[in-house]
Amino acid sequence: MLKTIRKIYFIICLFSPLLSVCQIDIITGKAYRNAGDYAKDKPLYETTFKFSQKKAAKFHGAYKLKIEGLKVTQRDIQYSIWLVSDSKYLYLNGTRQGLMEGYYKFKKGFNYYYFMAEPMLSVHQQDRLNNSALLFGAIGASITAANIAAENNQKIHYVLDLEEGRTHLLTKDYIQDLLVDYPVFLNEFNNLENNTDIEVLKKYLEVFALNFKK
């Protein structure tokens, strides 16, 4: 019976574009305002958190957070929480990092976490969207939003530095900065012909995360 239920659920998630939620994490954890509070274990909230992974383009594969029982608005929650943590996972608030709305999930282990995300709208794109809505109404805004989404469909490679509480672009320059105090590894990296390839950058990020600390 259980196998049948799981099979039905999988089929629904796979074939129904109208179903907005196909993965839900309900955790008992802690929400932190910033990296300093996380390091000191001084949570803003300690409660049950519900993360829903949306299919809708608005959330770009990230999770939407809902907290029940708190007398604060969803907007306050969105902008006050930097990170939610339980014993196994971290959920990073993309809005607080200047990324698209949603929470990005990482398995705990180190201070550096690689992920991909779409950038927020530029000021110019936001102006285009606002002007379209003003001049042409909902239809014009929808067309402009679709055009902007097409422009921003290339996801960007990021690194979360958990200790700093900041995200960085994963680039050759970033890896060189990490390795500046480790000349053997830095020389090895610099001598590679393909040291701008994302897989190489990810490899050296992992080496640094496993073996060194800034």
C-alpha positions, 0 to 999 in steps of 0.5 A, a space after each residue: 500500500 505504501 509503495 502504491 502511494 509513493 508511486 502515485 505521488 511520484 507520477 503526480 509530481 512528474 506529470 502535473 505542471 499544475 501542482 506547485 509543491 512536490 517536496 516539503 521539509 518540515 524541520 525543528 530548527 533555529 532562524 538567525 538574523 546574521 552570520 554573527 548570531 549564527 556563530 554565537 548560536 543566538 537565534 531570532 526564532 526557534 520553532 518549526 519551519 516548513 519549506 516547500 520546494 516550488 515548481 513555479 518559476 518565481 522560486 527557481 528551484 529554491 524553497 518557500 518558507 512558512 512559519 505558523 504561530 508567529 505574530 509577524 508578517 511574512 514580509 518581516 520573516 522574509 527580510 529578518 531571517 538570514 539563515 535557518 538551520 537544523 542538525 543536518 541542513 542549512 537554508 539560506 535566504 536568497 533575498 538577504 543575499 541579493 538573489 532571487 526570492 527563495 531559500 537555498 538548501 545545503 547539507 552541513 559540513 564546511 564553511 564554503 558552499 557552492 550553489 547556482 542561482 539566478 540574479 535579482 532584477 537589475 534596476 533597468 529591468 525593474 524600471 521596464 517592468 514598472 513602466 510596462 505595467 503603468 502604460 499597458 496594464 497586466 498584459 504588458 507587464 506579463 510580456 515584459 516579465 517573460 522577456 526579462 525572465 528569458 534574459 535572466 535564464 542563465 544561472 550564476 555560480 555562487 559560493 556561500 562563505 558561512 563564516 563571513 555570511 556573504 556570497 561570492 561569484 565562483 571565479 578564477 579570481 575568487 579561488 586565487 584569493 582563497 589560495 593566496 596563503 598557500 603558494 603550492 596550491 596557488 601555483 598549481 592552480 595558476 598553471 592549469 590551462 583550464 582554470 576558468 572552467 567551473 568544474 576546476 573551480 569547484 574542485 579547488 573550492 572543495 580542496 580549500 574547504 576540506 583542508 584550509 581556512 582563511 
